[in-house]
Amino acid sequence: AAAQPAAAGKKSKKARAEGSAEGEAAVPAVRLFSRDGAAVAEEVPNAAAWQDGAVLHIGDARYRVERNPPALTELRLPRSLLAGFPVCPKVSAEFAAPQHCLFRWFREQRPAGGGDAAGEAWVETAAAERVFTPSNALVGLRLKLRCTPGDGEQRYGPAREVESTGPVEAGPGACTFDARHLYTKKVCGHGSVRAVSYNILADSYAQTEFSRTVLYPYCAPYALEIDYRQNLLKKELAGYSADLICLQEVDKSVFVDSLAPALDAFGLEGLFRIKEKQHEGLATFYRRDKFSLLSQHDITFSEALLSEPLHKELCEQLAKYPVVQEKVLQRSSVLQVSVLQSTTDPPRKLCVANTHLYWHPKGGNIRLIQIAVAMSHMKHVACDLYPNIPVIFCGDFNSTPSSGTYSFISSGGIAEDHEDWVSNGEEERCSMSLSHPFKLLSACGEPAYTNYVGGFHGCLDYIFIDKNALEVEQVIPLPSHEEITTHQALPSVSHPSDHIALICDLKWK
């Protein structure tokens, strides 16, 4: 409980010292009075005594009692602000929720003489929403946000203000996702699910010297910076109005400070799973008013292979090939599995899986082992724990449609003599026949490419769906080849990643 002073009177230190020296009893009378002014008896238990609006008397001082008042614990604006791109503050509160807080946005006053130096005077904008999109008219001006925390029961705590560190900057103009947003203006109906899968390019990979000079030399250095790319990403993802978003290569700090607060403001709840040896991992977001989370069943492939009885047979087969086994166990790849329940039709449940398989071009054999572990684990969740619930399996599989991994996922089996078992030469052959029980289909088909960099382009990303339970309503077209190659390759000033998001609308059969 917080006690707010109503009227305080206090002696000076000197007077108190003199009083105690004279042997006076300087202990003030302490009484608690209820809201209606009645004295609270001493034998009343704490929980009943300390009520909102009660008044605590300590000597001549009066304190109003407030139990668990709404309070902000964090209020932050992004470091980079672009005109035309949503500004999503990070809001953390106690006994309050961002959706119940009050937001007021201010812009700097332009100097009267029309010069460049903006003053310290602030002008309130018309926007009173949690997310604010600055117009081109605000380029060169800083923003200020005043937030008053609320708890949804008409109780509000003290307001806090935060100013942007820098001014609003000009945006890049047309982006690769603008035309796609024309298909996704609204959230789809309750019988449908819009799913997105997207490798967003981890900052830990985009910002290295190797990336700037070797991988993406064609990309303007400022466009590889995290703050710039986050502006593009938040606008892109918000504009898809998705129900499910599966992301790969998500830096932990990006999830916590940028994506989770931004997508929360657009109605999505986020789950994060980090790769143990790296600073990046997987994130799954689901629309709060369409789904609730029933359970999570994430695994690290290498750990699951060694410790779960489910994979005992595969583990024994793999032990015959120690070189390959060693490589599989060194990888920190993870599988994120979330079981969601429809909020409007509770018997409807979904098993949503998200992964990012080993990247090496010659690692087809490693990916086959990883995907075999993934399928066994998903079978355990979607057949044993929750019998017959449909599966949506998203990710960057680092596998083209001609690969063993793609063939295994879509056909349900793989032969011992498939060429991917010798993807890294005869000395690393590991032949085994594998199978899984799912009937899966690539919802977005087999695009010419989902990854487009200077030295490579190909289809590596998929949204696999359970074709017994789900069907494709529409696939949102990918950007045109002209849009992708406007700045040579990806990423670019108009596209935040080296991959392209896959988006499709699905419906229950």
N, C-alpha and C positions, 0 to 999 in steps of 0.2 A: 504494500500500500504506500502511496506517496502522500505526504501531508503538506499541503500548500499553506504558507503563512497567510493569515487573514489580517492581523495587525500585530506587530512585534514591538516589545519594549525591552531594553536590556541595560543593565548597569555597566559602567566602565570597569575594566580590570582593576583599576586603582580602588574604586568604591567597593568592589567585591572583596579585594584583599583587606581593605580597612574593616569591612563588616566582619570577615572571619577573624581578624585580629581582635575585634571587640567581643568575639565569642557569640555573635548572632547566629541563629539558625536560619541560613540563607536558602533553604529548600523551598521552591515555589509550590503552590498547590496545583495538583494535576487532576483534571476532571474531563470526562468524555461525555458529550451530549449528542443525542440522536438528531436526525434531520428536523424533527418537529419541536426540538428544544428541550426534550425531557432528558434528565440525567441518566446515564447508563449505569445500572447497578454493577458492583464489582464482581458479583458471581456470574454475570453473563459471559458465555464462552466467547473467545476471540472472533470466531467466524461470524457470530451474530452481532458482536459489538461494533466491529469496524465496517460500517456501511458507507456507501457513497453519500456525500452530503453531510455526514456527521461532522461535528466540530470538536476539536481537541483544545482544551484550555490549559495552558501552562503559565501559571501566574497571570500576568496581564496580557500575555500573547494569545492569539487565536489562530488555529490552523484548520483549514477545511480538509477533510479526508477524501481522497479519491483512490479507489481500488483499481489496480492494473490500468492506469490511464494509457490511451494510445500514445506511442512515442516512436519517433524515427531513430533507427540505429545507424542507417547509412543512406546517404543521398548523393549520387554522383552523376555527372553528365559525361558522355563519351569525349575523348580528347579531340576527335576530329568531327567537324560538322560540315556537311555538304548541302547546298541548296537542292531541294527536290528529293532529299533522302530523309527517312524518318529518324528523329532523335528520340531514343528510348532511354530514359534515365534508369539507373540501378537504384531501386528503392527497397530497403530492408527495414522492417518495423517490428516492435513488440506490441502485442495486444491490439494490432491493427493489421489491415491487409491493403496492398496497393490498390485493389479495385474499389476500396472505400475511401481512399485518400482524396483530397482536393488538390488540384494542380492549377497554378497560374503561371503563365509564361510572360516574360518581359524581354524587350530588345533594347539595346543601347540607343540613346538619343543621338541622331546625327547632328554634328555641329551646325550652328545657324549659318555660318559663312559658306557651307558646302565643302569645307576642307576635308582632309582625310582623318584628322584626329578626332575620334569619338570621345564624348565626355562621360562622366559618371552618372548622368541622369538616365533613368529607365522609363520606358513607355510600355504599358501592358498591351499584349497582343490579344486578338479576339479568341485565340485558342485556349480552352480550359480542359484539355484532355491530357491523359498520361503521355501519349505520344504526340510529338509536334514535328511537322514537316516545314522547315523554313523555306520561304519563297526566294526567288532571285533578288527581290528587293532588299533582302536582309544580308546579302553578301558584303563582307567587310565589317559587320557588326557582331558584337558578342551577345549571348543570350543569358538570361537568368531565369531560374525556376524557383517558385515558392511552393512548398508542399506542406499541407496540413494533414497529419495522420488521423484516420478515422477507423472505427471498428464495425461500421455497418449498422450500429444501433444509435445513431445520432450523437455519439460521443466523439469529440475531437481533442487531440492533444496540441502541444505547442508547435507552431509552424517552423520550418527551417528553410533556408535559402541556399542555393548553390549557383555560382556563375561559371560560364564556360571559360576554359583556359585560353582559348583562341577564338577568332571570329569565324563566322560562317564563310566557307569558301565555295567557289563555283563548282558545280557538279560536272561530270564528264560528258553530259549530253546523252545521246541515245545509248542504251545498253543492250546486250544480247538477249536479255530476258523481257524487255518491254513488250515485244509482240506476243510473247507467251502469256503475259498477264491478261491479255484480251480474252483468253479462254478460261481464266480462273478468277474472274472478278468476284464471284460469290462462292461461299462454301456450298458443297453439293448436298443434296437432300438426304434424309435420314436412312433411306435404303441403300445409299451409296457411300463409298469411302474413297477420298482422293489421297493417293500415296505418292511420296517423293523419296527418291534415293539419290544421294549426292556426296561425292568425295570433295570436301571444301578446301583442300590443300592446307595442311598444317603450317602454321607460322614457323615452326621449328625447321621446316624444310624450305619454305619460300625465302627466308631471310639469310641463308648462308651465302658465302662468297661464291661457292660452286653453283648455286642456283642462279645468282645474278650474272655470272660470267659464262657458264657452260650450259646449264639446263634451259634458262629463259633469257638469253642475252637480248632478245628482241623486245622484252617487256620493259617499259619505263621503270626505273628503280622505285619511284614514289608509289607506283601501282602495285608493287610487291609488299609494301609496308602494311602492317597489321591493321592500323586504324583506317586506312583507305579501303582495304579489302572488306573490313567489317561493315562499313557503310553500304557497300554494294550488296554484300551477303544478306544483311538484314532486310533491305528493300526487296531483294529477289525472293527470299523465303516468305516474307509477309505477304507478298503479292500473289503467291500460289494458293492462298486460302486452303491449305491442306488439312487433312484430318490425321495423317500419319507422316512423319518426316524421319527418315533414317539417314544419319550423316556419318561419314568416315573422316578420319584425319582431323579430329576436333581437339585442339589444345585445351587442357584443363582450364586455363585462365580465360580462354575465349568462351568456353561453356558457362563458367561461373559469372564472369563480368559483362559479357556481351550478349550471347545467344539466348541463355535462359531468361534474363530479364526482358529482352526484346520480344521473344516469342510468347512469354507469359502475358505480356500486354496484349497480344493478339489471340489469347485464349488457349494457348498450348502449354502442356506440362512436360517437363524434360527429365530424361534419365540419362546418366552418364556412366560409361565403363572405360577406365583407363587401361592401356597396355602397361604391364608392370615395368618394363625396362625403358619405356619411352614417356614423353610428356604429352602424348596425344592418345586418343582412343575413339570410342564410338558414342554417338548420342542418338536416342530415340525420343521423339516428341509425339504426343497424342492430344487431340482436341478434347478439352475438359468436358464440354457439354455433350459430347458424343460417346466418350469412353471413360471408364474408370480402370485403374490398375488392380488386377487380381493378385498377380505374383510375378517375381523376376527369377530367371534361371540362367544367369550369365556364367560362362566358363572361359578359362584360358585353355586352348587346345592341348598344350603340352602337359599341363597339370591334370586335366581330365583323363587324358590317355593313360597316365601312370596310376591315377588313384581311383578312378571309378570302374566298378565291376562291369558296367555297361560296355566298356571298350576292351575287355580282357582278351577276347579273341583277336581283335585287330592288333593289340599290343604284342601278343605272342607272335603273330605273323611278322610284324615289323622288326622284332628282336633278331630275326634271321638276317637282317640287313643293317648291321651296326652303323655304317657310314651315314645312311639315310636316317636311321633312327636318331643319331646324334644331331643331325640338321633339323629334324622336326622338333626335337626337344629344346633346341636353342631359340626357336622362334617365340615371340611374345604375342602372337596373334590371338585375338579373342572373339567370342561369339556372344552377342547380347540377345537375350530372349525374354520377351515381355508377354504376359498373358493379359489381354484386355477384355473387358466386358462392355457390351452396349448399354448405355444409360437409358435408352428409350425402349429397348427390347432385350431385357436381361438374359434370356436363354442364349442369345447370340454372343459367342466369344470368339476371339481371334488370337492366334499365336503369331506374334510379330518377331522375326529374327533379323539380325543385322550383323554383317561381318565385313572384314577387310582381310583377304587372304595374302599370303606371302607374295612379294612383288617380283622376284627375279625371273627374267625371261626364260631361263633354263630350269626353273623350279616347278615344272608341271607335276613331277612325282610328289613333291612336298605338298602342293595344293590338293592333290588327290587324297592324301592321308588326312589333311585338315578338313576337307569337305566330308570325308567319311565319318570323322568324329562329329562334325556338325549335324549330319543327318541322323546319326544314332541318338544324339542328344535331343534333337527336335522330335524324333519318334517317341522318346521317353516322355517328353512334355505333352505333345499333341495326340498321343495314342494311349499312353499309360495313365498319366496324371489327369489329363482332361480328354477323355475318349472322344475321338472324331471331331476335334475342333479344326477349322480351316487354318492353313499356314500362309503367311506372306513372308517371303524370304528376300531381303534387300541386301545390296552391298556392292563393294568393289571387289570382284572376284579375280582380278588380274588375269582373266582367261577369256580368250576370244571364242566365238561360236564354234570354231573348228577344234577346240581343245577337249581333252579328256574330261576335265572338270565340268564343262558345259554339257557335254554328252551324258555324263553320269547323272547330273542333276535332272536333266530333262527326260532321260530314258529310264532311269531307275536302276541302271547297272553299268558296269564297266568290265571289259574282258581283260584277262591276264596278259594278253599280247598287245594291248593298246600301246601306241608309240610313246605316249606320255610317261610310261613307266621307265623309259630310258631317255628322258628329256635332258639329262646331264651326262649322257654317255653310258656305256656298258658297265663301267665299274660302279655306277650308282643305280643299276637296275634294281627294282624291287617289285616283282610281279605278284599281284593277288587279285582275286575277283571280288568285287564289292557290289552290294545292292542296297536299295532303300525302298520303303513302301509307298512313298508319296507320288501323286500324279501332278507334276509341276509344269507350268508353262511360263515362258518369258512374256510378261504382260505388254512390254513395249517392243516386242519382236527382237530383231537383230539389226540395230541401226548401223550405218557405215562406221561410225565411231562415237564413243562417249568420252574419249581422252584424245586431245589434239595438242601435241607439243612439237617443237622444232624437228626432232628426229624420229617421231613416231606418231601414228594415229591408228586407233582401233577401238573395237567395242569391248569394254572390260566390265561395265556396270550393268546390273540387271535388277528387275523386280520380278521374282518368281512367285506365281500364285497357285493356289490349290484349285485345279480346274474342275474338281468335283463340286466345289462349293461356291466358287467365285467366277464371274466373267468380266471381261473388259468392256466398259461402256464407251470410253474414249481415251485415246493417247494424245497428250498435249504435244504438238509438233516440236521437234528440236529446232534450234536456230538454224538458219540457212548457212550453206557453206560460205557464202559471201560475208555474212555477219561474223562467222568464226574466224575467217582469214583477213578481215579488214586490217587488223594489226599484226598480220603474219600468222600468229598462232596464239595459244592460250598459256597462261593467263594474260590479260591485257588491261588497258585502262577502262574497258567497258565490260570486263568479265573477271570475276574474282578468283577463279580456280583454273587448274589445267584440265579438269573434268567438266562435263555438262550434266546438269540435273535431269533425271528421268522422272516424268510425272504421268500418272494415269488415274482415271476414275474407274473404280471397280464397283460391281454390285453383287449382292448375294443372289444365288440362283434360287 
